[in-house]
Amino acid sequence: MSEVLRRDAGGPVAHVRLNRPEVRNALDSDLIEQLRSTFERLSADPGVRMIVLSGDGKAFCGGADVAMMRESLDLTHEENVASARALSAMFRAIDACPKPVIAKIHGAALGGGAGLVAVCDIAIAASDAVFGFTEVKLGIIPAVISPFVLAKIGASHARALFLTGERFDAKRAQAIGLVHEVVVSDTLDVAIERVVNEVLSAGPKAIAAVKQLIPRVRETPYDQTLELTAAATAAQRVSDEGQEGLRAFLERRPPSWK
């Protein structure tokens, strides 16, 4: 694994850490490719139950790398499209991961860094963290991250924050739904550990099914959701994991996955 990205080896909890602290973990082409390929591998790894995404140094992710932005000035339209597609593929690999992805946020999460927060299932931030969809300040737009951010915070907040490019604090990030919990910096690890333990107590196949169900229900017309949700409920109930979970509850014992 390239040194721009670190992954703690072994165990059901994979800790993936952005490792470009000298540039606030800015996203360059190497880090983007490493994130995409790492999440694709972790998605297929049966030994991994969840992923914790964080950043080394003083920031979670400060957005796009300055050198990469400088290079983009000399790219053709077609080359810029290819670059944007690679970035989108990275976000989509994280978004499509069947395992829970937990963001551990400190320092800054700006531009693409805020996009990373948006594709994580659970986001916990230090109270002094700073967020922003700052692209318009540079005369560019947050197009690649927009599908994920709109799904997370809705069009109203996206319109306010995309158009101004303003930075905002963790309290506002929580209020709009970008993050789910805000804690003082000293207790960030404790908060992450608590969520990890909650996830480990749940059925891994049930979690994967729920992650698949949420976007399907969101995108399905209401009058078609009855059959969709009934079928999903039945499929999980008759599955090996569903049978084991229900029997364990009735027999007052821990299920096998614990």
C-alpha positions as CSV (number, residue, x, y, z in Angstrom):
1,M,0.0,0.0,0.0
2,S,1.3,3.5,-0.9
3,E,2.3,5.6,2.0
4,V,-0.3,8.2,1.1
5,L,-2.9,5.9,2.6
6,R,-2.5,3.6,5.7
7,R,-4.6,0.6,6.7
8,D,-4.3,-1.1,10.0
9,A,-3.8,-4.8,9.3
10,G,-6.1,-7.6,10.6
11,G,-9.3,-7.8,12.6
12,P,-13.0,-7.1,11.7
13,V,-12.5,-3.3,11.9
14,A,-10.4,-1.8,9.1
15,H,-8.9,1.5,10.0
16,V,-8.1,3.5,6.8
17,R,-6.1,6.7,7.3
18,L,-5.3,9.4,4.8
19,N,-1.6,9.9,5.2
20,R,-0.6,13.2,3.6
21,P,-0.4,15.3,6.8
22,E,2.0,17.8,5.3
23,V,-0.8,19.0,2.9
24,R,-3.7,18.4,5.2
25,N,-4.4,15.0,3.5
26,A,-5.3,16.8,0.2
27,L,-6.6,14.5,-2.5
28,D,-4.2,13.9,-5.4
29,S,-4.4,11.3,-8.1
30,D,-2.4,8.8,-6.2
31,L,-4.5,9.1,-3.0
32,I,-7.8,9.0,-5.0
33,E,-6.7,5.8,-6.7
34,Q,-5.6,4.2,-3.4
35,L,-8.9,5.1,-1.7
36,R,-10.9,3.6,-4.6
37,S,-8.9,0.3,-4.8
38,T,-8.8,0.0,-1.0
39,F,-12.5,0.3,-0.6
40,E,-13.2,-2.1,-3.4
41,R,-10.9,-4.7,-1.7
42,L,-12.4,-4.1,1.7
43,S,-15.9,-4.5,0.3
44,A,-15.0,-8.0,-0.9
45,D,-13.1,-9.0,2.2
46,P,-15.3,-11.4,4.3
47,G,-13.1,-10.8,7.3
48,V,-13.9,-7.1,7.5
49,R,-17.1,-6.0,9.3
50,M,-16.7,-2.2,9.1
51,I,-14.3,0.6,8.1
52,V,-13.2,3.7,10.1
53,L,-12.0,6.5,7.8
54,S,-9.8,9.2,9.3
55,G,-6.8,11.5,8.5
56,D,-3.4,11.7,10.0
57,G,-2.0,15.0,11.2
58,K,-4.0,18.1,11.8
59,A,-6.9,17.6,9.4
60,F,-9.3,15.0,8.1
61,C,-9.0,16.2,4.5
62,G,-8.4,19.7,3.2
63,G,-9.8,19.0,-0.3
64,A,-8.1,18.9,-3.7
65,D,-4.3,19.0,-3.8
66,V,-2.9,22.3,-4.9
67,A,-0.4,20.7,-7.3
68,M,-3.2,18.7,-9.0
69,M,-5.3,21.9,-9.4
70,R,-2.3,23.6,-10.9
71,E,-1.9,20.7,-13.4
72,S,-5.5,20.9,-14.3
73,L,-5.0,24.3,-15.9
74,D,-3.2,22.6,-18.8
75,L,-5.5,19.7,-19.2
76,T,-7.9,19.5,-22.2
77,H,-11.6,19.2,-21.7
78,E,-11.4,15.4,-22.3
79,E,-8.6,15.1,-19.8
80,N,-10.5,17.0,-17.2
81,V,-13.5,14.7,-17.7
82,A,-11.2,11.7,-17.2
83,S,-9.9,13.2,-14.0
84,A,-13.4,13.9,-12.7
85,R,-14.5,10.4,-13.5
86,A,-11.6,8.9,-11.5
87,L,-12.6,11.1,-8.5
88,S,-16.3,10.1,-8.9
89,A,-15.2,6.4,-9.0
90,M,-13.5,6.8,-5.7
91,F,-16.6,8.4,-4.0
92,R,-18.8,5.7,-5.5
93,A,-16.6,2.9,-4.2
94,I,-17.0,4.2,-0.7
95,D,-20.7,4.9,-1.1
96,A,-21.3,1.4,-2.5
97,C,-19.3,-0.4,0.2
98,P,-21.6,-3.0,1.8
99,K,-19.9,-2.6,5.2
100,P,-20.6,0.4,7.5
101,V,-18.1,3.2,6.9
102,I,-17.5,5.5,9.9
103,A,-15.9,8.9,9.4
104,K,-13.7,10.2,12.3
105,I,-13.4,13.9,11.6
106,H,-11.0,16.4,13.1
107,G,-9.5,19.6,11.8
108,A,-10.8,20.5,8.4
109,A,-13.1,18.7,6.0
110,L,-13.3,21.0,2.9
111,G,-14.3,20.5,-0.7
112,G,-13.7,16.9,-1.5
113,G,-13.0,16.3,2.2
114,A,-16.6,17.3,2.9
115,G,-17.6,15.0,0.1
116,L,-15.8,12.1,1.9
117,V,-17.9,12.9,5.0
118,A,-21.1,12.7,2.8
119,V,-20.4,9.2,1.5
120,C,-19.7,7.7,5.0
121,D,-22.6,6.0,6.7
122,I,-21.9,7.4,10.2
123,A,-19.9,10.7,10.7
124,I,-18.6,11.7,14.1
125,A,-16.8,15.0,14.4
126,A,-14.7,16.9,16.9
127,S,-16.4,20.0,18.1
128,D,-13.7,22.2,16.6
129,A,-13.8,20.7,13.1
130,V,-14.5,23.0,10.2
131,F,-16.4,22.1,7.0
132,G,-17.1,23.7,3.7
133,F,-18.0,23.1,0.1
134,T,-15.5,25.7,-0.9
135,E,-15.2,25.1,-4.7
136,V,-16.9,28.3,-5.9
137,K,-14.3,30.3,-4.0
138,L,-11.9,29.0,-6.6
139,G,-14.2,29.5,-9.6
140,I,-15.0,25.8,-9.9
141,I,-18.0,23.7,-8.7
142,P,-18.7,20.7,-6.4
143,A,-20.3,18.7,-9.2
144,V,-18.7,15.3,-8.5
145,I,-19.6,15.3,-4.9
146,S,-23.1,16.7,-5.4
147,P,-25.1,13.4,-5.7
148,F,-23.7,12.3,-2.3
149,V,-24.1,15.6,-0.6
150,L,-27.6,16.2,-1.9
151,A,-28.6,12.8,-0.6
152,K,-27.1,13.6,2.8
153,I,-28.2,17.2,3.4
154,G,-30.9,17.9,0.8
155,A,-31.2,20.6,-1.8
156,S,-32.0,23.5,0.5
157,H,-28.8,23.3,2.5
158,A,-26.8,22.4,-0.6
159,R,-28.0,25.6,-2.3
160,A,-27.0,27.7,0.7
161,L,-23.6,26.2,1.1
162,F,-22.6,25.4,-2.5
163,L,-23.4,28.9,-3.6
164,T,-21.5,30.8,-0.9
165,G,-18.7,28.3,-0.4
166,E,-18.6,29.4,3.2
167,R,-17.0,27.4,6.0
168,F,-19.1,26.2,8.8
169,D,-18.6,24.6,12.2
170,A,-19.4,21.1,13.5
171,K,-22.6,22.3,15.2
172,R,-24.1,23.4,11.8
173,A,-22.8,20.3,10.1
174,Q,-24.7,18.2,12.6
175,A,-27.8,20.4,12.3
176,I,-28.0,19.9,8.5
177,G,-27.3,16.1,8.7
178,L,-23.8,16.1,7.3
179,V,-22.5,14.6,10.6
180,H,-24.4,12.6,13.2
181,E,-22.5,13.3,16.4
182,V,-20.2,16.1,17.7
183,V,-17.9,15.5,20.6
184,V,-15.0,17.3,22.2
185,S,-11.7,16.3,20.6
186,D,-10.4,14.3,23.6
187,T,-13.4,11.9,23.4
188,L,-13.4,11.4,19.7
189,D,-11.8,7.9,20.0
190,V,-14.2,6.9,22.7
191,A,-17.2,7.9,20.5
192,I,-15.8,5.9,17.6
193,E,-15.3,2.9,19.8
194,R,-18.8,3.0,21.0
195,V,-20.2,3.1,17.5
196,V,-17.9,0.3,16.4
197,N,-19.2,-1.9,19.3
198,E,-22.8,-1.2,18.3
199,V,-22.1,-2.3,14.7
200,L,-20.3,-5.4,15.9
201,S,-23.4,-6.4,17.8
202,A,-25.5,-6.4,14.7
203,G,-25.8,-9.1,12.0
204,P,-23.3,-8.3,9.2
205,K,-25.5,-9.6,6.4
206,A,-28.5,-7.6,7.8
207,I,-26.3,-4.5,7.7
208,A,-25.4,-5.1,4.1
209,A,-29.1,-5.7,3.2
210,V,-30.1,-2.5,4.9
211,K,-27.4,-0.5,3.1
212,Q,-28.8,-1.9,-0.2
213,L,-32.4,-1.3,0.9
214,I,-32.1,2.4,1.8
215,P,-31.3,3.8,-1.7
216,R,-33.8,1.4,-3.3
217,V,-36.6,2.6,-1.1
218,R,-35.6,6.3,-1.6
219,E,-35.7,5.9,-5.4
220,T,-38.9,3.7,-5.5
221,P,-42.3,5.3,-5.9
222,Y,-44.3,5.0,-2.7
223,D,-47.0,2.7,-4.1
224,Q,-44.3,0.2,-5.1
225,T,-42.5,0.1,-1.7
226,L,-45.0,-2.3,-0.1
227,E,-43.9,-5.3,-2.3
228,L,-40.2,-4.2,-2.2
229,T,-40.1,-4.0,1.6
230,A,-42.2,-7.1,2.2
231,A,-39.9,-9.1,0.0
232,A,-36.8,-7.7,1.7
233,T,-38.2,-8.5,5.1
234,A,-39.1,-12.1,4.2
235,A,-35.7,-12.7,2.5
236,Q,-33.8,-11.7,5.6
237,R,-36.1,-13.6,8.0
238,V,-35.6,-16.9,6.2
239,S,-31.8,-16.4,5.7
240,D,-29.3,-18.2,7.9
241,E,-28.4,-15.0,9.7
242,G,-32.1,-14.0,10.3
243,Q,-32.9,-17.5,11.6
244,E,-29.9,-17.4,13.9
245,G,-30.6,-13.9,15.2
246,L,-34.2,-14.6,16.0
247,R,-33.4,-18.0,17.7
248,A,-30.7,-16.4,19.7
249,F,-33.1,-13.7,20.9
250,L,-35.8,-16.2,21.9
251,E,-33.2,-18.5,23.5
252,R,-31.7,-15.5,25.4
253,R,-28.2,-16.1,24.1
254,P,-25.7,-14.1,22.0
255,P,-26.0,-14.6,18.3
256,S,-23.1,-16.4,16.5
257,W,-21.7,-13.2,15.0
258,K,-21.0,-11.7,18.4
